Amino acid sequence: LSLIVATLCHDVGHPGRNASFLINARSDLSILYNDAAILENMHSAVTFQSLAQDRCDILRNLSKEETKTFRSNVIKLILETDMSR
């Protein structure tokens, strides 16, 4: 499930500009994420903001530990899409 969600959400909310552009423009995202994997961190955050909504809560039947593992895996997978690393 983690891999499917990460695959579907790895570019969710993409602003259409690359990280270098956002950093050079001193965008809100670059400031929020301290110029580090700003787009990937944003994609992860938007993913979990969406999953927190009742109509999107596909995690409701997971235990606390399963949810923690799922979240960790999705974040790691999305962060691995940062091509600048």
Residue frames relative to the residue before (quaternion, step in Angstrom):
aa qw qx qy qz dx dy dz
L 1.0000 0.0000 0.0000 0.0000 0.00 0.00 0.00
S 0.6230 0.5574 -0.3381 0.4323 3.59 1.00 -0.82
L 0.6784 0.4972 -0.2902 0.4564 3.56 0.89 -0.94
I 0.6389 0.5223 -0.3255 0.4615 3.59 0.99 -0.80
V 0.6826 0.4782 -0.2912 0.4697 3.59 0.83 -0.97
A 0.6555 0.5067 -0.3178 0.4611 3.60 0.90 -0.87
T 0.6430 0.5226 -0.3198 0.4595 3.58 0.99 -0.81
L 0.6937 0.4784 -0.2715 0.4650 3.57 0.91 -0.92
C 0.7942 0.3644 -0.1485 0.4631 3.58 1.00 -0.83
H 0.4225 0.7536 -0.4484 0.2292 3.62 1.18 -0.09
D 0.7728 0.2510 -0.1791 0.5547 3.62 1.19 -0.24
V 0.2917 0.7821 -0.5080 0.2126 3.59 1.22 0.33
G 0.8360 0.1872 -0.1561 0.4917 3.57 -0.96 0.90
H 0.3026 0.7889 -0.4949 0.2027 3.60 1.24 0.24
P 0.3796 -0.7681 0.4727 0.2062 3.60 -0.76 1.03
G 0.5476 -0.6451 0.3935 0.3593 3.62 1.23 -0.06
R 0.6663 0.4004 -0.2968 0.5547 3.57 1.28 0.26
N 0.4574 -0.6774 0.4852 0.3106 3.59 -1.10 0.52
A 0.7153 -0.4726 0.3125 0.4090 3.54 -1.31 0.31
S 0.6259 0.5466 -0.3444 0.4369 3.60 0.95 -0.80
F 0.6412 0.5165 -0.3187 0.4696 3.56 0.95 -0.87
L 0.6824 0.4993 -0.2894 0.4486 3.58 0.86 -0.98
I 0.6419 0.5121 -0.3179 0.4741 3.58 1.04 -0.77
N 0.6849 0.4862 -0.2840 0.4625 3.58 0.86 -0.96
A 0.6824 0.4632 -0.2745 0.4944 3.57 1.13 -0.64
R 0.3296 -0.7611 0.4839 0.2791 3.58 1.33 -0.12
S 0.1101 0.8374 -0.5205 0.1251 3.52 0.95 0.99
D 0.6650 -0.4899 0.3829 0.4137 3.55 -1.30 0.34
L 0.6465 0.5226 -0.3269 0.4496 3.60 0.99 -0.80
S 0.6655 0.4969 -0.3237 0.4533 3.60 0.89 -0.82
I 0.6408 0.5046 -0.3172 0.4838 3.57 1.08 -0.68
L 0.6534 0.5351 -0.3083 0.4378 3.58 0.91 -0.95
Y 0.7940 0.2867 -0.1292 0.5204 3.57 0.92 -0.94
N 0.4777 -0.7291 0.4065 0.2736 3.58 1.21 0.53
D 0.6410 -0.5777 0.3036 0.4039 3.56 1.01 0.91
A 0.6071 0.5589 -0.3501 0.4433 3.62 1.20 0.29
A 0.8233 -0.1796 0.0770 0.5328 3.57 -0.54 1.22
I 0.0731 0.8714 -0.4840 0.0333 3.55 1.00 0.84
L 0.6867 0.4690 -0.3040 0.4649 3.58 0.87 -0.83
E 0.6656 0.5034 -0.3090 0.4561 3.58 0.92 -0.86
N 0.6352 0.5084 -0.3296 0.4789 3.59 1.01 -0.73
M 0.6464 0.5090 -0.3145 0.4735 3.58 1.02 -0.80
H 0.6338 0.5245 -0.3366 0.4582 3.61 0.95 -0.84
S 0.6525 0.5089 -0.3088 0.4690 3.59 0.97 -0.83
A 0.6659 0.5083 -0.3023 0.4548 3.57 0.90 -0.92
V 0.6647 0.4913 -0.3071 0.4717 3.60 0.90 -0.89
T 0.6014 0.5619 -0.3523 0.4455 3.58 1.04 -0.75
F 0.7511 0.3996 -0.2324 0.4713 3.58 0.74 -1.00
Q 0.5586 0.5482 -0.3957 0.4806 3.60 1.19 -0.33
S 0.6574 0.5015 -0.3007 0.4753 3.57 1.00 -0.81
L 0.6888 0.4827 -0.2852 0.4596 3.57 0.89 -0.92
A 0.6038 0.5672 -0.3538 0.4342 3.60 1.19 -0.37
Q 0.5736 0.5801 -0.3828 0.4335 3.58 1.23 -0.31
D 0.6170 -0.5982 0.3711 0.3519 3.56 -0.95 0.91
R 0.7191 0.4628 -0.2705 0.4423 3.58 0.82 -0.93
C 0.7297 0.3884 -0.2219 0.5172 3.59 1.26 -0.26
D 0.4641 0.7242 -0.4166 0.2943 3.58 1.27 0.00
I 0.0348 -0.8273 0.5601 -0.0244 3.56 0.19 1.29
L 0.6344 0.5487 -0.3157 0.4436 3.57 1.31 -0.12
R 0.3926 0.7834 -0.4387 0.1992 3.58 1.25 -0.20
N 0.7356 0.4127 -0.2401 0.4807 3.61 1.06 -0.63
L 0.5254 0.6162 -0.4232 0.4064 3.57 1.26 0.13
S 0.5175 -0.6075 0.4948 0.3441 3.55 -1.17 0.55
K 0.6879 -0.4592 0.3543 0.4363 3.55 -1.29 0.20
E 0.6737 0.4904 -0.2897 0.4709 3.59 0.94 -0.88
E 0.6455 0.5075 -0.3233 0.4704 3.60 0.97 -0.78
T 0.6384 0.5216 -0.3176 0.4686 3.58 1.03 -0.80
K 0.6415 0.5221 -0.3144 0.4658 3.56 0.98 -0.85
T 0.6643 0.4937 -0.2942 0.4779 3.59 0.94 -0.89
F 0.6287 0.5352 -0.3221 0.4632 3.58 0.97 -0.89
R 0.6763 0.4984 -0.2943 0.4557 3.58 0.81 -1.02
S 0.6536 0.5168 -0.3073 0.4597 3.57 0.90 -0.92
N 0.6747 0.5001 -0.2942 0.4562 3.58 0.90 -0.92
V 0.6591 0.5038 -0.3151 0.4610 3.59 0.89 -0.90
I 0.6559 0.5062 -0.3185 0.4605 3.59 0.89 -0.89
K 0.6536 0.5104 -0.3157 0.4611 3.60 0.88 -0.90
L 0.6697 0.5068 -0.3006 0.4520 3.58 0.90 -0.93
I 0.6758 0.4750 -0.3010 0.4765 3.60 0.90 -0.86
L 0.6476 0.5126 -0.3275 0.4588 3.61 0.95 -0.78
E 0.6205 0.5537 -0.3432 0.4365 3.60 1.10 -0.58
T 0.6034 0.5557 -0.3707 0.4356 3.61 1.21 -0.21
D 0.4548 0.6633 -0.4607 0.3754 3.60 1.28 0.07
M 0.2708 -0.8147 0.4986 0.1194 3.55 -0.26 1.30
S 0.6048 0.5767 -0.3639 0.4114 3.61 1.19 -0.24
R 0.6294 0.5325 -0.3396 0.4527 3.60 1.24 -0.14
